[in-house]
Amino acid sequence: MYGKTQKSLSDKESVVGRPSGFVINVREFEFAAGAGFIIPILGDMMRMPGLPAIPASEHMDIDAQGQNKRIELINVLVKHV
């Protein structure tokens, strides 16, 4: 069983309403090995970048008042330049 919409493609000739008479040019393939997916990239299609292994929040230093100490340090340094 598979999901099908009016815009679905199929390689099964017996599917009613299956589009025909065209060629799909695949620019590249991306492999999502962990998920077990092979993702064909067509034309100008762009993929969203993945998330980093370590979230940016792991590098934040928040004080008791809820202020990000690194941002404050950068502001102080910029004022003295």
C-alpha positions as CSV (number, residue, x, y, z in Angstrom):
1,M,0.0,0.0,0.0
2,Y,1.2,3.5,-0.8
3,G,-0.1,7.0,-0.6
4,K,-1.1,8.6,-3.9
5,T,-2.2,12.1,-4.8
6,Q,-3.2,13.6,-8.1
7,K,0.4,14.7,-8.5
8,S,2.0,11.3,-7.7
9,L,4.2,9.5,-10.2
10,S,4.3,5.8,-10.6
11,D,6.4,3.3,-12.5
12,K,3.4,0.9,-12.8
13,E,1.9,1.1,-16.2
14,S,-1.4,-0.3,-14.9
15,V,-2.1,2.7,-12.7
16,V,-5.1,4.7,-14.0
17,G,-4.3,8.3,-14.8
18,R,-0.6,7.8,-14.6
19,P,1.4,10.6,-16.4
20,S,3.3,9.5,-19.4
21,G,5.4,10.8,-22.3
22,F,8.0,12.7,-20.3
23,V,11.5,12.3,-19.0
24,I,12.7,13.1,-15.5
25,N,16.3,14.4,-15.3
26,V,17.8,13.6,-11.9
27,R,20.6,16.2,-11.0
28,E,21.9,14.2,-8.0
29,F,21.0,11.8,-5.3
30,E,21.3,12.4,-1.6
31,F,21.4,9.4,0.8
32,A,19.8,9.6,4.2
33,A,21.5,6.4,5.4
34,G,20.0,6.5,8.9
35,A,16.5,6.8,7.6
36,G,17.1,4.4,4.7
37,F,16.1,7.0,2.1
38,I,17.5,7.7,-1.4
39,I,16.4,11.2,-2.3
40,P,16.5,12.2,-6.0
41,I,17.2,16.0,-6.5
42,L,15.5,17.3,-9.7
43,G,16.2,20.6,-11.5
44,D,16.6,23.7,-9.3
45,M,15.2,22.0,-6.2
46,M,17.0,22.9,-3.0
47,R,17.2,21.0,0.2
48,M,17.1,22.5,3.6
49,P,20.4,22.1,5.5
50,G,20.4,19.7,8.4
51,L,20.9,20.6,12.0
52,P,24.3,20.5,13.5
53,A,25.4,17.6,15.8
54,I,25.7,20.0,18.7
55,P,23.0,22.7,19.1
56,A,24.1,26.3,19.4
57,S,22.4,26.6,22.8
58,E,25.1,24.3,24.2
59,H,27.6,27.1,23.7
60,M,25.5,29.8,25.4
61,D,26.5,31.2,28.8
62,I,23.4,32.6,30.5
63,D,23.8,34.4,33.8
64,A,21.3,34.5,36.7
65,Q,19.5,37.6,35.1
66,G,18.9,35.6,31.9
67,Q,21.5,37.6,29.9
68,N,23.8,35.9,27.4
69,K,27.3,36.6,28.7
70,R,29.0,36.0,25.3
71,I,26.8,38.6,23.6
72,E,27.5,41.1,26.3
73,L,31.3,40.5,26.0
74,I,31.1,41.0,22.2
75,N,29.2,44.3,22.7
76,V,31.8,45.5,25.2
77,L,34.7,44.6,22.8
78,V,33.0,46.3,19.9
79,K,32.5,49.5,21.9
80,H,36.3,49.6,22.5
81,V,37.3,49.2,18.9
